[in-house]
């Protein structure tokens, strides 16, 4: 049984001078990002555009425990302006937003920056790297690191509450917390071994574990009293006990399942998207894509949005809109570069790509609303809230909003 490691740390202000050891890479990408030769982090640059703050938030990957990819929005009403940027040596997770703060992995750290100004609040070291997108629940930030730890950090102060060893290699899976339990996957050095852990959010003590058939890279989803996750298969286990309810053979790899209205939607590396009954695992429909699906689908207003990609060619990717009930195609858009996980907000689909372009398509028609070009590949899902898009490029986290 995994036991918590109590660690006391101090919040820090100002830029880090911690050297970048080795290479960082995102769980959404099939390439390494950068090495230690890239320059040191500098402070965020603010462009002086004010906006009203609300309580809307994107507290975890996918926006909610079901990982539907639907964010509260609204997004910018038209081609946006840059509000600020925060410079790093490499973005390694998707950004999330809660209580006026943006949290993300970069520079082997979990970083917290002010959502209005881009000024750093604090940073906390993740051993060897942070590819796990943070989850913020009740004033605590949960994230995995590349030493196999799950970290719990005070959201305001950046001080450690506890750390628990999940695996002996890495936790690139992004945690989700529901009803006092945080769920996260892990990978061992032997990738034929991995597990899903349920951990008490207050103490860091293990509640139960499920030993998987291989590394658990994908991020679990929680709905209907069940936890859904993948190794080589898609599993549904009881959220309270960890007992298996059903499993089915779907070669899903990194794709996190999205669960809504009693249906699980998941992408497969064998070039397909599958819909299954969330209670039984029975198949509803299967949609064939051109290439393999390595990213998680997003679901909103009876449409499933997903993009595919070729593991050997990052210049091809198609974004699909699929009828959630029937599995029939509504529209498709050629992204012309491998796309990351999509986000849906305010009737629009946001997809960042390896060529540094952020595409924003109308959710119903597929017509392009606007695009932005960033400093380098976009490997994470944008966060869309309070008329602002938060998105990471290769070396910088950006905030874009209405002009």
C-alpha positions in Angstrom: 0.0 0.0 0.0 1.3 3.4 -1.0 2.0 5.7 2.0 2.2 9.5 2.0 5.5 11.2 2.2 5.1 14.4 4.2 7.1 17.3 2.7 7.3 20.9 3.9 8.2 23.5 1.3 8.1 27.3 1.1 6.4 29.3 -1.6 8.7 31.1 -3.9 8.5 34.3 -5.8 10.3 35.4 -8.9 11.7 33.3 -11.7 13.3 30.0 -11.1 17.0 29.4 -11.7 16.7 25.6 -11.5 18.6 24.0 -14.3 16.6 22.0 -16.8 17.7 18.4 -16.5 17.2 16.2 -19.5 14.2 16.5 -21.8 10.6 17.3 -21.1 7.8 16.0 -23.2 4.1 16.4 -23.1 1.7 13.5 -22.7 -0.1 14.9 -25.8 2.9 14.8 -28.1 5.1 12.2 -29.8 8.2 14.3 -29.7 10.7 15.7 -27.1 10.3 19.4 -26.5 13.7 20.8 -25.5 17.0 20.3 -23.7 18.9 22.2 -21.1 20.5 24.6 -23.6 17.4 26.8 -23.9 17.5 30.0 -21.8 16.2 30.6 -18.3 12.7 31.6 -17.4 11.8 35.2 -17.3 8.8 37.0 -15.7 5.4 37.2 -17.4 4.7 40.1 -19.8 1.4 41.9 -19.3 -0.2 43.9 -22.1 -2.5 45.9 -19.8 -5.9 44.7 -21.0 -8.3 44.4 -18.0 -11.4 42.1 -17.8 -14.0 41.3 -15.2 -13.3 38.3 -13.0 -16.0 35.7 -12.3 -16.1 32.4 -10.4 -16.0 30.3 -13.6 -13.1 27.8 -13.6 -11.5 24.9 -15.4 -10.2 23.0 -12.4 -8.9 19.9 -14.2 -8.0 18.4 -17.5 -11.2 18.1 -19.6 -12.9 20.7 -17.4 -14.8 18.2 -15.2 -14.5 14.7 -13.7 -16.2 13.2 -16.8 -13.4 14.7 -18.9 -15.9 16.0 -21.5 -13.6 18.8 -22.7 -16.5 21.3 -22.3 -15.3 24.5 -20.6 -17.5 27.2 -19.1 -16.3 29.9 -21.5 -17.2 32.2 -23.0 -14.3 32.5 -25.4 -13.3 35.7 -27.2 -16.1 37.0 -29.5 -13.7 37.5 -32.4 -10.0 37.4 -33.3 -8.4 38.1 -29.9 -5.6 40.2 -28.6 -2.7 39.0 -26.4 -3.3 39.9 -22.8 0.0 38.5 -21.4 2.5 35.8 -21.9 4.6 33.9 -19.3 8.0 32.7 -20.6 9.4 29.3 -19.7 11.9 26.7 -20.9 9.1 24.4 -21.9 5.4 23.9 -21.3 4.7 20.3 -20.4 1.0 20.1 -19.5 -2.4 21.7 -20.3 -3.3 24.9 -18.3 -6.2 24.8 -15.8 -7.8 27.8 -14.1 -9.4 28.2 -10.7 -10.0 31.1 -8.4 -8.2 33.6 -10.6 -5.0 31.5 -10.9 -3.7 29.5 -13.9 -1.8 26.2 -13.0 0.3 24.3 -15.4 3.5 22.2 -15.7 6.7 23.7 -17.0 10.4 23.7 -16.4 10.1 20.5 -14.2 7.8 22.5 -11.9 4.1 23.0 -11.2 3.5 26.8 -11.8 0.8 29.1 -10.6 0.4 32.5 -12.3 -2.2 35.2 -11.9 -5.0 34.8 -14.5 -5.3 38.6 -14.9 -1.7 39.7 -15.2 0.4 36.6 -15.8 2.5 37.4 -12.7 3.9 34.3 -10.9 2.2 33.4 -7.6 4.5 30.4 -6.8 6.2 27.4 -8.3 6.7 23.9 -6.8 9.3 21.4 -8.0 8.2 18.2 -9.6 11.0 15.6 -9.6 12.3 15.2 -13.1 9.3 16.9 -14.7 5.6 17.6 -14.6 3.6 16.2 -17.6 0.5 15.7 -15.5 -2.1 18.4 -15.8 -3.0 19.7 -12.3 -6.4 19.3 -10.7 -7.6 21.9 -8.2 -10.1 20.8 -5.6 -11.0 22.6 -2.3 -7.9 24.7 -2.2 -5.5 21.9 -3.0 -3.5 21.4 -6.3 -2.9 17.7 -7.2 -0.4 16.8 -9.9 1.9 13.9 -10.8 5.6 14.0 -11.6 8.2 12.0 -13.4 9.5 10.3 -10.3 6.2 8.6 -9.8 4.9 10.9 -7.1 1.4 12.4 -6.7 1.8 15.8 -5.1 -0.8 17.7 -3.0 0.1 21.4 -2.7 -1.7 24.3 -1.1 -3.3 26.3 -3.9 -2.7 29.7 -2.4 0.7 29.2 -0.8 2.4 26.6 -2.9 3.4 24.6 0.2 3.3 20.8 0.1 0.6 19.1 2.0 1.6 15.5 1.2 3.3 13.4 -1.5 2.4 9.7 -2.3 4.4 7.3 -4.4 2.1 5.9 -7.1 4.7 4.2 -9.4 8.4 3.7 -9.7 8.7 5.5 -13.1 6.3 8.4 -13.7 2.8 9.8 -13.2 2.0 11.4 -16.6 -1.7 10.7 -16.0 -3.7 13.7 -14.9 -5.5 13.3 -11.6 -9.2 13.7 -11.0 -10.8 14.2 -7.5 -14.4 13.4 -6.5 -16.0 13.0 -3.1 -12.8 13.2 -1.1 -10.8 10.8 -3.3 -8.2 11.6 -6.0 -7.7 9.0 -8.8 -4.6 8.8 -10.9 -2.7 6.3 -13.0 1.0 5.4 -12.9 3.6 3.7 -15.0 6.5 1.5 -13.8 9.9 1.2 -15.4 8.6 -2.1 -16.8 5.8 -0.7 -19.0 4.0 -4.0 -18.7 3.1 -2.9 -15.2 1.0 0.0 -14.0 -1.9 0.8 -11.8 -4.7 3.1 -10.9 -4.7 4.4 -7.4 -7.4 6.0 -5.3 -6.0 8.3 -2.6 -7.6 10.1 0.3 -7.4 13.9 -0.6 -6.9 15.0 3.0 -4.1 12.5 4.1 -2.5 11.1 1.0 -3.2 7.6 2.1 -4.1 4.9 -0.4 -7.8 3.9 -0.4 -7.4 1.1 -3.0 -5.4 0.2 -6.0 -6.1 -1.6 -9.3 -3.2 -3.4 -10.9 -3.3 -2.9 -14.7 -2.1 -4.9 -17.6 0.4 -2.2 -18.6 1.3 1.4 -17.8 -1.6 3.7 -17.2 -0.8 6.8 -19.2 -4.3 8.0 -19.8 -6.2 10.2 -17.4 -9.1 8.6 -15.6 -12.7 9.9 -15.8 -15.3 9.6 -13.0 -19.0 9.4 -13.5 -22.0 7.4 -12.3 -20.0 6.0 -9.3 -17.4 4.5 -11.6 -13.9 5.3 -12.6 -13.0 4.8 -16.3 -9.4 4.4 -17.5 -7.3 2.5 -20.0 -4.2 0.5 -20.2 -4.4 -1.8 -23.3 -8.1 -2.2 -22.5 -10.8 0.2 -21.3 -11.8 -0.5 -17.7 -14.7 0.6 -15.5 -14.1 0.1 -11.7 -16.2 0.9 -8.7 -15.1 4.4 -7.4 -15.4 3.4 -3.7 -13.9 -0.1 -3.8 -11.8 -0.4 -7.0 -13.6 -3.6 -7.9 -13.9 -4.1 -11.7 -17.3 -3.7 -13.1 -16.5 -4.3 -16.8 -13.6 -4.1 -19.3 -13.5 -4.2 -23.1 -10.6 -4.4 -25.6 -10.0 -0.9 -27.0 -6.4 0.0 -27.9 -6.6 3.5 -26.3 -3.0 4.4 -25.2 -3.1 8.1 -24.1 -6.7 8.9 -25.0 -8.7 9.6 -21.8 -12.3 8.5 -21.9 -15.1 11.1 -21.9 -18.2 10.2 -20.1 -21.6 12.0 -20.4 -25.3 11.0 -20.4 -24.5 7.3 -19.6 -22.1 6.9 -22.5 -18.3 6.5 -22.7 -16.5 7.9 -25.7 -12.9 6.9 -26.3 -10.4 7.2 -29.1 -8.2 4.3 -30.3 -4.8 4.0 -31.9 -6.4 1.6 -34.4 -8.0 4.6 -36.1 -11.4 4.7 -34.5 -13.7 6.4 -31.9 -16.0 4.1 -29.9 -19.1 4.8 -27.9 -20.0 2.4 -25.1 -22.7 2.0 -22.5 -21.2 3.5 -19.3 -22.9 1.0 -17.1 -22.2 -2.2 -19.0 -19.5 -1.5 -21.5 -21.7 -2.7 -24.4 -20.9 -1.0 -27.7 -23.1 1.7 -29.1 -21.2 2.6 -32.3 -17.8 2.8 -33.8 -16.6 5.6 -36.1 -13.5 5.0 -38.3 -11.0 7.8 -38.6 -8.2 8.2 -41.2 -5.4 7.9 -38.7 -5.0 6.7 -35.2 -6.6 8.7 -32.3 -4.0 9.6 -29.6 -6.0 12.4 -27.9 -9.1 12.5 -25.9 -12.5 13.4 -27.4 -14.6 16.3 -26.3 -18.4 16.1 -26.1 -20.9 19.0 -26.1 -24.5 19.4 -27.3 -24.8 15.9 -28.8 -21.6 16.2 -30.8 -18.3 14.4 -30.2 -15.1 16.2 -31.3 -11.9 14.3 -31.9 -8.8 14.6 -34.0 -6.6 11.9 -35.4 -2.9 11.8 -36.3 -0.1 9.7 -37.9 2.6 8.6 -35.5 5.2 8.9 -38.3 4.0 12.2 -39.9 3.0 15.3 -37.9 1.7 17.1 -41.0 -1.5 15.2 -41.2 -4.5 15.4 -38.8 -8.3 15.7 -39.2 -10.7 17.2 -36.7 -14.1 15.4 -36.8 -17.5 16.3 -35.4 -19.5 13.1 -34.8 -23.2 12.7 -33.8 -23.0 11.5 -30.2 -26.2 9.3 -30.6 -25.6 7.7 -34.0 -21.9 7.9 -34.6 -22.4 9.5 -38.0 -20.1 12.3 -39.3 -21.4 15.8 -39.1 -18.3 17.5 -40.5 -14.5 17.3 -40.7 -11.7 19.8 -41.0 -8.2 19.2 -42.2 -5.8 20.6 -39.5 -2.7 20.1 -41.7 -0.7 19.4 -38.5 -1.1 17.0 -35.6 -3.7 18.3 -33.2 -3.8 18.2 -29.5 -6.8 17.5 -27.3 -9.8 19.7 -28.3 -11.7 22.0 -26.0 -15.3 23.1 -26.5 -16.7 26.4 -25.2 -19.4 28.9 -26.4 -20.3 27.0 -29.5 -16.7 26.7 -30.7 -14.0 24.0 -30.8 -10.4 25.0 -29.9 -7.5 22.8 -31.2 -3.8 23.5 -30.9 -1.4 21.9 -33.4 2.2 20.9 -33.8 2.8 23.7 -36.3 1.9 26.2 -33.5 -1.5 27.2 -34.9 -4.6 27.4 -32.6 -7.7 26.6 -34.7 -11.1 27.8 -33.6 -14.0 26.2 -35.5 -17.7 26.7 -35.2 -19.0 23.6 -33.4 -22.1 23.2 -35.5 -20.8 23.9 -39.0 -17.1 23.3 -38.8 -16.4 26.7 -40.3 -13.2 28.5 -39.1 -13.9 31.4 -36.8 -10.3 32.5 -36.3 -6.7 31.2 -35.8 -3.7 32.2 -33.9 0.0 31.4 -34.4 2.2 30.7 -31.4 5.9 30.4 -30.8 6.0 26.7 -31.3 4.1 23.4 -31.0 0.9 23.3 -29.0 0.7 20.0 -27.1 -2.1 20.7 -24.6 -5.7 21.6 -24.5 -6.5 25.3 -24.2 -8.5 26.5 -21.1 -11.4 28.8 -22.1 -13.0 30.8 -19.4 -14.1 34.4 -18.7 -13.7 35.5 -22.4 -10.1 34.4 -22.3 -8.1 31.5 -23.9 -5.1 30.2 -21.9 -2.8 28.1 -24.1 0.7 26.9 -24.0 3.2 27.1 -26.9 6.7 25.6 -26.9 8.2 28.1 -24.5 5.4 30.4 -23.4 2.0 30.3 -21.8 -0.4 32.9 -23.4 -3.6 34.6 -22.4 -5.7 35.9 -25.3 -8.9 37.9 -24.9 -11.2 40.3 -26.7 -9.6 43.5 -28.0 
